């Protein structure tokens, strides 16, 4: 039996989604996963490892091809210096191939990232070092959506080197039930996430102003853009129709899911995957979300949720209204989403598929050597 060692530094220590993902894998693969994370590959003798599973681009360049390895890409960093793939001024997704000229223009003119020279230089170094190391090492890259896979290929990674393995999440620890008429009558929708411009709260608030005043928005999250977004809600006379709950976890967040008839995920940047979609499915709630990045690969439009073109105010308000006035449709979409979750997106299913990738990479490495 081989042993997998997960390698992550900043992304795991920051306590976000990557740490939750790795912790979940440790729980579902206790027989093959070492419990301790490796934060630096320069400090170990890589010849003594069965397989290293790397989760950060900064660590890829430390691999020496002395043992099997795979790399899961959780963000856009190896092919986008700013990491955003989004131009906030034009409100459009970036479709450019990474280049020094184009991405410098993006930082300075299109405001896709920092305009500080030192930060721009750091962003370029981080991206190009990781991309060049991946091209040289030829290890298997795991993309969490076909969108991410396509971006890697666009920027010079061999299609044979990249596999798509969509995310899986743990089922909620507390009990959830399908939508009821009583909950639907309360007319609450939920946004859960960071309060930053790319998450699309401006778009959601403008759309909320167009729907029936009985619809109430619960916002669970924090972020540096909170004050501005609160002022935007006031300017739209929505202060009585929005509740700001701050950062929520545990049963407080679970109860916000329970009291909603739908979850709205209005990201305007190209999310690599968008785990809130799966979290909604696991709790029997339909998702109303943007058709951008990897999100559409996790949503069956009009069957498990509703996809809307980013920044389309009328489209989003129509989608909210559609589920607000149609209890049976909202309930059915939630049930379908829960079924899809158990068929495709549990962490157990994901771990089984990941194990096959491990097996293939180990066999490939030893055949080559």
N, C-alpha and C positions, 0 to 999 in steps of 0.2 A: 504493500500500500504506500503510495507516495504522499508527500506532505506539501501543502500549498502555503506559501508565505506572502501575505499581502503587504504592499509597499506604498506608504502614503505619509506625507508630512503635514503640510499646511491644510490641505483640504479635509483631512481627518481630524486634526486638532481644532479646527474652527467649529466643529460640532454641527455641521450642516448635513445635507443629504448624503454626501459621500460617506461620512462616518456611520450614518444610519444604515446605509447599504452594506458596508463592510461588516458592521455588527450583525446584521441579518444573515449574511453569508456564514459567519462564524457559528451562528445558532443552527443553521440548516445543514451545514457541512462539518460538524464537529469532528468527524472521523478523519478528514483530510486537511483541515485548516489549522495552522498554528495560531495560538491566541494573540501573540505579541506582534504588533505592527513593526515593520522595518522603515525607519525614517530616512536613512541614508544608505545607498548601495556602495558607497566608497569605503565604508567601514567594515565590510564583510568579505569573506572569501566565497565568491559566487559559485565556485566549483562544487560546494558542499550542499547545494540546494536542489530539490527535485523540480520545483517550478516557482518562479517569482511572478506574482500578479501585481503589476504596477498600475497605480491609479492617478499619477501626476506626470505631466509632460516633463517637468523639471528633473525627474528621476530617470527618465528614459535614457538620457545621455550617459548615465552612470552604468548602464548595462554593458557587459563585456562579451556577450555570446558564449559564456562558459557554462550555462545551464539553460533549460527551457524557460521561456518567459512569454507572458501576454500583457497587453496594455489595454485597459478600458478607458476610453475617452469620455469624460463626463461633461466636457465643455467644448468651446470652439478654439481654444488657445493655439493648437498646432498649425492652424491655417488662417487665423485672424488675430493679428497683434493686439487689437483692442479687446478682443473676446466677445464683442457684441453682435457682429454681423448686421448692424442696424444703423441707419442714418436718422437721428431724431429730428433734425430740422426739416428734412423732406418727408419724414414719416414713412420710409420705405426700407425694405430689407436689402442689404448689400449683396449683390450677385457677382462681385469682382473676384478674380483669382488673386491670391496674396502676392503683392509685389512691393518693393521699397517705394516706388513713386506713388502708386495708387493708394497704399495704406498711409503714407505720410500725408497725402492730400486728404484722406479720410479723417485723420486725426485733426489736422489744422483747419480744414475748410468745412468738412461735413460733420464735424464734432462727434465722430463715432467713439472717440476716446480722449484721453488727456492731451492737452496742448503743451505740457511741460516737456522740454527737450530730453531731460534725464529719464522721464517716465516713458516717452516714446522710444528712446533707445533701449530701455529695459524690455518693453513690450516686443520689439523686433527681435531682440536676442532670445527671449523666451520662446517665441514662435519658431524661428528658423532653426535654433539648436534642436528643439524637439522634432521638427519635421525632418531635418537631415539625419538625425539619429534613427528615426523610424525607417527611413528609406535605406539606410545602411544596414541596420540590424535584420530587417526582413521578418521580424517577429509578428505574430498574429495581433491585429488591432481589433478590438471589440467596439463597435459603434452601437449606440443605444437607439438609433433610428436609421432608416435608409437615407434620410436627409443628411445626417452627419457623415454617413458612408460616402455619399455623392460628393461632399465637400472635400473629403480626404483624397478621393480619386481625382477630382478637379485640380488639386494641388500637387499631383505627382506620385501619390501612393498607388501601388499596383492593386487592381481590383482583387487579385488572388490573395492579397495580404489582409483584406478587411472583411470581417463578418458582422452581420447585423444581429444583435441579441437585444431585443427590447426589454425594458425594465420589468422588474417584479417587485412587489412590496408585500409586507406582512399584513395579514388581515387585522382589523382592529381588535384590541383586547376586550373591549366592552361590546355589549350587544346592540345591534342596529336592526331596524325593521323597515319593510317597504313603506313608501309614502302613504299617509292616511289622509282622508278627507279633512279631518280636523286640523292637521298640520298645514295642509294646502290652503285652508281658509285663512290662516294667519298671514299668508302672503309675504314671507321672508325669503330673500335670496342671500347667498353667502359668497364673500370674497375672502380667501385665505392666502396670504403670501406677503412678500416684502413690499413695502410702500416706496417704490422707486419708479421713475417715469416709464421704463420699458415694460412694466407689468400692466400698463393700460388703464389705470384707475381714472384718468381724465376721460377717456373714451366711455368707460362704464358710467361715470357720473352724468355726462352729457346725455347718454342714452336713458338713464334713470329719470331724468327730467321730462322725458317724452312719454313715459308709461303712466298707467293709473296711479294716482297719488297714494293708493292703499298699499302699494308694494314698498317694502322696507328692506334696506340693504344693511347687512351686518358685515363689518370689516374686521377681520382678525389678522393683525400683523403690525409690524413696526418698520421704520425706515427713515432715511434722511430727508425724504421728500414729504413727510407727513404734514408739516405746517402749510406748505403750499397747497397740497391736495385738500386739506381741511378748508382753506380759504376758497378754493374752487367750489367746494360743496356749498359754502355760504353764498357765494356769488350766484349760484343756481337756485337758491332758496330751498336747499335740500337738507338743512341742518336738522329738521325734525324727522327726516326719513332715512337718516344714516346713523348707525351706532358704531362708535370707534371702540373696539374692545382691547386694543393693544395686542401684544404678543400673547398667544394662547397655546396651551398644550394640554395633554391629559383630558380629563372629563369636561373641562370648560369648552375645549374645541369640539369634542365629540357631541356635546349638547347643541352647539351652534349648527353642526351638520344635521342633527335630529330635528331642529326647528325650522329648517329651510325646505322649500319645495324644489330648489335647484341651486347648483353651484355655478358661479360665473368666473371664468378664467380668461380674462381679456388681454393676455400678453400681446404686445405689438412687435416684440423682437422675436427672432426665430428660435424658440426654445428647442434645445436638442431633443427633449422628449416631453417633459411636462408631467410630473408625477401627481399633481393635484387631480388630474383626470382619473388616474387609477384609485386614488384615495376616495374620490366621489363614488366610483363604481362599488368599492368595497362597502360603502355605507348606503347603498340603494338610492343614490341621488343622481338625477340626470345632470350632465355637464353642458353648459353653454360656453363655447370657447372659440378662439380665433384659428382660422385655417392658415397656419404659418409654421415654418420649421418642421419639427418632428411630431407636432401635436396631431395632425390629421391621421397619422398612422395608428393612433391609439383610440380614435373615435370613429364609430360607424354613424355617419351623418343621418339624422332622423330615425336612427334605431337605438343608439345608446346616448345620444346627445345631439346638439345642434352646432354646426360649424358656421362661422360668420367671417366675412372678409375683414381683416384688421382695419380699425378706424372707421368702419361703416356704422355710423350712429343709428341710422334708420334700421339697418339690418339687425343690430344688437337689440334695439328696443322692440322690434317685431318678434325676435326670438324669445325675449323675456315675457312679452305679452302672451305669446302663443302658449307657453307652459303655465302662465298665471291664470289663464281662463279655461284651461283644459286639464282637469285633474287626472283623468284616465290616461292621457298622453304622457303627462309628467311621471305618473306611477309606472307606466309600461316602459318608458325609457330607462327609468331607474332599475327596474327588474332586469331588463336586457343587459344593462351595464354590469350589474352584479353577476349575471351569468357569464358574460365575457371575461370578467375579472377571474372567476374561478376556472375558466377554460384556458386562459392565456397568460394572466398577469400576476399570479401568486408568486411569492418568493420561492416556494418549493419547486414550482415548475421552472422558474428561472434558474435555480441552482442545479437542477437536473440537466438542463441544456448547457449550462456553463461547464459542468463536469465533462461533457462530451468534447468541448473545446479544449479543456485541459488535456484529455486523453490524446486528442489529435496532435496537439502541440508537442507533447512529450514524445510521441512516436516519431513525429517529423524531425525533432532535434536529434534523436538518437540514430535515426536512419541517415541523417546528413553527416553526423560525426563518426 
